[in-house]
Amino acid sequence: MSTVINSYETVMLFTAVNGEEGANALFEKFKGLIEQNGTLTSVDEWGKRRLAYLIDDQIEAYYYLVKFESGPEFLSELDRIYKITDGVLRSIILKKD
């Protein structure tokens, strides 16, 4: 039985309260997690940007876009870790065609 590998991209928004160093530390954590469970294809750091609306009373966040390849079973684990990690304001994972 062969393992299915798909292409995905994820956008992560981290709180600006902890500053750039805090956001970078969170990003390195998730980057390492993705590398353990798949193949990183590109990373795009968008830096600190103003949010379109308040999230948890915050007006700014650090944005990161990561493209990667992995099996579909990893997505639920990545999403679960996003949800339980302090400092993650929003995240989304999309499957690319």
Secondary structure as UniProt FT lines:
FT   STRAND          6..15
FT   TURN            17..18
FT   HELIX           19..37
FT   STRAND          38..55
FT   TURN            56..57
FT   STRAND          58..70
FT   HELIX           73..84
FT   TURN            86..87
FT   STRAND          88..95
//
